[in-house]
Amino acid sequence: MPDTIEDIKKRLEELDILIRETEARLPAHSTKPPVMVDLLEYEDEYDVLLKKLNGLKNM
């Protein structure tokens, strides 16, 4: 997991792209479980890194 502010920002940008691409793969009906799992994992990592970044900025 990234430790510096620069690394975290870079990974957040990558995750943002992955999240948008994954959301685009979701069908309008009957969501595919593997795609949904990917999306949830990306969103979870994004949230963790965002909290970490905010913690580093407040130091």
N, C-alpha and C positions, 0 to 999 in steps of 0.2 A: 504494500500500500504506500502511496506517495507520502513523503514527509515534509517537503518544502512547499511554501506557498505557490511557487511557480509550477512545481510538479502537480500539485492539487488542482490548480486552475487548468492546466493542460488536460488532466484526466477528466475534469468536469466538462470541458468542451467535447472531448471524445465521447463521453457518456451521453451528452445532450444529443449528439448526432446519432448514436446508437439507439437511443430512446425514440427519436423521431422516425428513424428507419424501421424500427420494430413496430411502432404504432401503425405505420403505413402498411405493414404486412398483415395486420389484424383484419380479418374479414368482418363485414358489417354484421353478419349473423354467425352463430356457432363458432365461437373463438377456439382456436387450436391451442390445446394445453401447453405444448412446448414453446410456442411463441409467447404465450402469457407468462410462462416461467422466466423466459429470457427478459421480458419487459420488467417484471417484478424485481429480478436480480439487479438489473441496471439501475432502476429507481432506488432500490435500497442502498446500493453503493454510492449513488449520487447524494442521497440524504446524509450518509455517514461522512462523506468527504466534505460536504457543505458545512456540517457542524464542526468538523475538524478545522476547516479553513477559518470559520468565524472565531473559533477558539484561539487560533494562532494570531489572528488580527487583533484580538482583544488583549494580547499579552503586552 
